[in-house]
Amino acid sequence: MRLRPPLRSPRLIVGALVVCTMSIGALLAGGDPFRPSDATLIGPSRGHAFGTDELGRDILIRTLHGAGTALEIAIPPALAAAAIGALVGLVGGYFGGLLDEFLLKVIELLLVVPRFLLALVVAALFGGHLWVIVVVLAATFWPHTARLVRAEVISLRERPFVEAAESVGATDLRILFRHLLPLALPVVAVNASFQAGQAVLVESGLAFLGLGDPDRVSWGAMLSAAQSYLGVAWWTSVFPGVALALLVLAVNLIGDGLADAWNIRAVRARPG
């Protein structure tokens, strides 16, 4: 299963460009995003390209710092879920039997838990720090990955190449990680890209409700604060809102592009 030439996957290219641009902007973002000034609610101008908010804080600087927060919350839970889900799916799908039944029941149990509601409760109890949200998202993301990998492994374990590996004395670990895992990785990668977009939305939603990390700039918190100024300062909501929509769209485009390139269907994670 090989990736088609990049030029034949425009959605992948566009999504990757947007994510790379935001990553560079977040890395190069300067200034203090929390520093107030007397220039309150100034519209987009030469001195403030995105204008200022009700406290005189530069919205461009805050939007760039918000991009860093969004990327930090998008990548770790998706990677953790990919690792845990791939391992559980490999073991359950390959060995089957009672072990597979037990793992499948655990997966089904976790899949019915409303992700955002769980994140809301945990953030209210322990604070909306990024590491708390990462743990909750990783714990609720991996079951979907495991179910996808399990289904893929079940379809692969009866193939002739697995029987050939067993006939020459290959151990179960070698078959799992040398022969089956590489074939399941495309499904894991595509699913992880969709989960990254979900992670950004969950974090923004929590911040919008006032349960985000108070020490980090979040697009959700910016949108929440902008509600009172929609009629007089449109820029306070438009720029963080567009940035949020662009990032979520970009990671989904990456997932769609990878799915097309690898000819993968029905991978999208269920909404939480």
DAQUILIN-V829690 format. One record per residue. RES is the residue in one letter. OMEGA is omega in degrees with one decimal (NA if undefined). Layout:
BEGIN
res;omega
RES;OMEGA
RES;OMEGA
END
This chain:
BEGIN
res;omega
M;-174.5
R;178.3
L;178.2
R;176.6
P;-176.0
P;-177.7
L;178.9
R;177.5
S;-176.5
P;179.9
R;177.0
L;-178.8
I;-178.8
V;179.6
G;-179.9
A;178.5
L;179.9
V;-179.7
V;178.8
C;179.0
T;178.6
M;178.9
S;178.7
I;177.9
G;179.6
A;179.4
L;-176.8
L;-177.8
A;178.6
G;178.0
G;179.2
D;-177.1
P;-179.2
F;-175.5
R;178.9
P;176.5
S;179.2
D;-177.8
A;-176.3
T;175.6
L;175.2
I;179.9
G;178.2
P;-176.4
S;179.8
R;-179.4
G;-179.4
H;-172.0
A;179.7
F;-178.2
G;178.8
T;-179.2
D;-174.5
E;177.7
L;179.9
G;179.6
R;-177.0
D;-175.1
I;177.1
L;179.4
I;-179.4
R;178.8
T;178.8
L;176.4
H;176.3
G;176.3
A;177.1
G;177.3
T;-179.1
A;-180.0
L;178.3
E;179.6
I;-176.6
A;-169.1
I;-175.1
P;-179.4
P;178.5
A;178.8
L;179.2
A;178.7
A;178.5
A;-178.7
A;-177.6
I;-177.7
G;178.8
A;-179.6
L;-178.8
V;179.9
G;177.7
L;-176.8
V;-178.4
G;-178.1
G;-176.6
Y;-174.7
F;179.0
G;176.6
G;-176.9
L;178.6
L;179.0
D;178.7
E;179.8
F;-179.4
L;179.5
L;178.2
K;177.3
V;178.7
I;-178.9
E;179.0
L;-178.8
L;-178.8
L;-178.7
V;179.5
V;177.8
P;-172.5
R;-175.8
F;178.5
L;177.8
L;178.5
A;179.5
L;-179.4
V;-179.0
V;178.9
A;178.6
A;-177.4
L;-172.7
F;-178.0
G;-175.7
G;179.0
H;-175.2
L;-177.0
W;177.6
V;179.7
I;178.8
V;-179.5
V;-179.5
V;-178.5
L;178.5
A;-179.0
A;-179.2
T;178.9
F;-169.7
W;-179.7
P;178.7
H;176.5
T;-179.7
A;-179.5
R;178.8
L;-179.5
V;178.1
R;179.6
A;179.9
E;-178.2
V;178.2
I;179.3
S;-176.7
L;-169.6
R;178.6
E;-178.9
R;-178.2
P;-176.5
F;176.2
V;177.4
E;178.6
A;178.7
A;178.3
E;-177.1
S;179.1
V;173.6
G;178.4
A;179.0
T;178.4
D;179.8
L;179.7
R;179.0
I;-178.6
L;-170.7
F;-179.9
R;-173.5
H;-174.3
L;-177.6
L;179.3
P;-179.7
L;179.1
A;-176.3
L;177.5
P;177.6
V;179.5
V;-178.4
A;179.7
V;179.8
N;-180.0
A;179.5
S;177.2
F;179.2
Q;176.5
A;177.0
G;177.4
Q;179.7
A;178.6
V;-179.5
L;179.1
V;179.8
E;179.8
S;178.2
G;178.0
L;178.8
A;177.9
F;179.9
L;178.7
G;-177.8
L;178.5
G;178.8
D;-177.1
P;-178.0
D;-179.1
R;175.7
V;179.9
S;177.0
W;178.3
G;178.1
A;177.4
M;178.9
L;178.1
S;-179.9
A;-176.9
A;-176.5
Q;-176.6
S;-174.5
Y;-177.4
L;-176.9
G;-175.1
V;-177.6
A;-176.4
W;-174.8
W;-179.2
T;179.7
S;-173.9
V;-173.3
F;175.4
P;178.2
G;178.0
V;179.1
A;178.5
L;-179.6
A;-179.0
L;-177.9
L;178.9
V;177.3
L;-177.3
A;-178.5
V;175.6
N;175.2
L;176.4
I;178.3
G;178.6
D;179.6
G;177.4
L;179.4
A;177.8
D;-177.1
A;-178.6
W;178.9
N;-179.6
I;-179.9
R;173.6
A;-178.0
V;-173.4
R;178.7
A;177.8
R;177.6
P;-179.1
G;NA
END
